[in-house]
Amino acid sequence: MSDKKIFALHAEVCKALAHPLRIEVIDILMKGELCFSDILEQTEGLKSNLSQHLSVMLSSGILKVRKDSRCNYYKLSSSKVARACALMREVLIENLKKDHELVKNM
């Protein structure tokens, strides 16, 4: 597979992460698989809105779903998804600290 194709696929996954609710869902699912209703309760959102976001995350390969007669259970497709988000959060926090120091020293 060419680098261009990998870059395009990478961009698609990044687009699927580009919403605060989706990042919150990843944070929630770091602890393990949860039923849709449990995710809904923790995010305090709307059922239809959460459903749409989970669908985007499923189609991009970020999440997996297991269905049973009672509920759809969602989990991260890989623990690397959570690690990638945690790493990006570290970069964000470092940048915020640098900006804060810059403003403080003005």
Secondary structure as the mmCIF struct_conf table of DSSP 4:
data_model
#
loop_
_struct_conf.conf_type_id
_struct_conf.id
_struct_conf.beg_label_comp_id
_struct_conf.beg_label_asym_id
_struct_conf.beg_label_seq_id
_struct_conf.end_label_comp_id
_struct_conf.end_label_asym_id
_struct_conf.end_label_seq_id
HELX_RH_AL_P HELX_RH_AL_P1 ASP A 3 LEU A 17
BEND BEND1 HIS A 19 HIS A 19
HELX_RH_AL_P HELX_RH_AL_P2 PRO A 20 LEU A 29
TURN_TY1_P TURN_TY1_P1 MET A 30 LYS A 31
STRN STRN1 LEU A 34 CYS A 35
HELX_RH_AL_P HELX_RH_AL_P3 PHE A 36 THR A 43
TURN_TY1_P TURN_TY1_P2 GLU A 44 GLU A 44
HELX_RH_AL_P HELX_RH_AL_P4 LYS A 47 SER A 59
TURN_TY1_P TURN_TY1_P3 SER A 60 GLY A 61
BEND BEND2 ILE A 62 ILE A 62
STRN STRN2 LEU A 63 LYS A 67
BEND BEND3 SER A 69 ARG A 70
STRN STRN3 ASN A 72 LEU A 76
BEND BEND4 SER A 77 SER A 77
HELX_RH_AL_P HELX_RH_AL_P5 SER A 79 LYS A 104
TURN_TY1_P TURN_TY1_P4 ASN A 105 ASN A 105
#
